[in-house]
């Protein structure tokens, strides 16, 4: 059976994912052979250079600490429309602060509308 191709964003992290799977399976020091076995089991060809790069970067490190550091880096990255709004306003703090409450109000209004949409149809689930 042929496995369908994965989207490109999955392929970028395939060696890290294989390393993590091997580590979660109890292998404290996965090697290129371990990564190759995992990746080929799902139909992905391996590049030894990339596999060795991941191994040298992660080998001997506590994976929980590495993941925690990654979360910390993600938390410092801007997200959503606040960046675009602040660029047009000229000042980052007021634009970002003003945009957030407006977005929350829109979400609340949409949720309220969706809850009442069954009533507009003239019947309910248990009628």
C-alpha positions in Angstrom: 0.0 0.0 0.0 1.4 3.4 -1.0 1.2 6.2 1.6 0.0 9.5 0.1 2.6 12.3 0.1 2.7 14.6 3.2 2.2 18.3 3.0 5.5 20.2 2.9 5.1 21.7 6.5 5.2 18.1 7.9 8.3 17.2 5.9 10.3 20.1 7.4 10.1 18.6 10.9 10.2 14.9 9.9 13.7 14.3 11.4 12.9 16.1 14.7 9.6 14.2 14.9 11.4 10.9 14.3 14.0 11.8 16.9 11.2 12.6 19.4 9.4 9.4 18.7 12.5 7.4 19.2 13.2 9.2 22.5 9.7 8.7 23.7 10.1 5.0 22.9 12.9 4.8 25.5 15.9 5.4 23.3 17.9 8.0 25.1 20.4 8.5 22.2 18.8 7.9 18.9 21.1 7.5 15.9 20.7 8.0 12.1 19.7 4.3 11.7 16.9 4.7 14.3 15.5 7.8 12.5 15.8 6.1 9.1 13.8 3.1 10.4 11.0 5.3 11.7 10.8 7.5 8.6 10.9 4.6 6.2 8.1 2.9 8.1 5.8 5.6 6.8 7.3 5.8 3.3 9.6 8.8 3.7 13.1 8.6 2.3 15.8 9.9 4.5 18.7 12.3 4.0 21.6 11.2 6.2 23.0 14.7 6.3 19.8 16.2 7.7 19.3 13.3 10.1 22.9 13.7 11.5 22.3 17.4 11.9 19.3 16.8 14.1 21.1 14.1 16.1 24.1 16.4 16.8 21.9 19.3 17.8 19.7 17.2 20.2 21.9 14.4 21.4 22.6 14.6 25.1 20.0 17.3 25.7 16.9 17.0 27.9 14.1 17.1 25.4 11.6 18.6 27.9 13.9 21.6 28.4 14.4 22.0 24.7 10.6 22.0 24.1 10.1 24.5 27.0 12.7 26.8 25.4 10.8 26.5 22.2 7.5 27.5 23.8 9.3 30.5 25.3 10.5 31.6 21.9 7.0 31.2 20.4 5.5 33.3 23.2 7.7 36.2 22.3 6.7 36.2 18.6 3.9 38.5 17.5 0.7 36.8 16.3 -2.6 37.8 14.7 -3.4 41.2 13.2 -1.8 43.3 15.9 1.4 43.7 13.9 -0.4 44.9 10.8 -2.6 47.3 12.9 0.4 48.8 14.7 2.3 49.4 11.5 -0.4 51.7 10.1 -1.0 53.5 13.4 2.7 54.5 14.0 2.7 53.4 17.6 2.8 49.7 18.5 1.3 49.8 22.0 -1.9 51.8 21.5 -2.8 50.0 18.2 -2.2 46.5 19.7 -4.2 47.3 22.8 -7.1 48.8 20.9 -7.3 46.0 18.3 -7.6 43.2 20.9 -10.9 44.3 22.6 -12.5 44.9 19.2 -11.6 41.4 18.1 -13.1 40.0 21.3 -16.3 41.8 20.8 -16.6 40.5 17.2 -16.0 36.9 18.4 -18.7 37.3 21.1 -21.2 38.7 18.6 -20.6 35.8 16.2 -21.0 33.2 19.0 -24.3 34.8 20.1 -25.6 34.8 16.5 -24.7 31.1 16.0 -26.5 30.1 19.2 -29.8 31.6 18.1 -29.6 30.4 14.5 -31.7 27.3 15.3 -34.6 29.4 16.5 -34.8 31.2 13.2 -35.4 28.0 11.3 -38.7 27.3 13.2 -37.7 24.0 14.7 -35.4 22.7 17.4 -33.5 19.5 17.9 -36.2 17.9 20.2 -39.4 19.3 18.6 
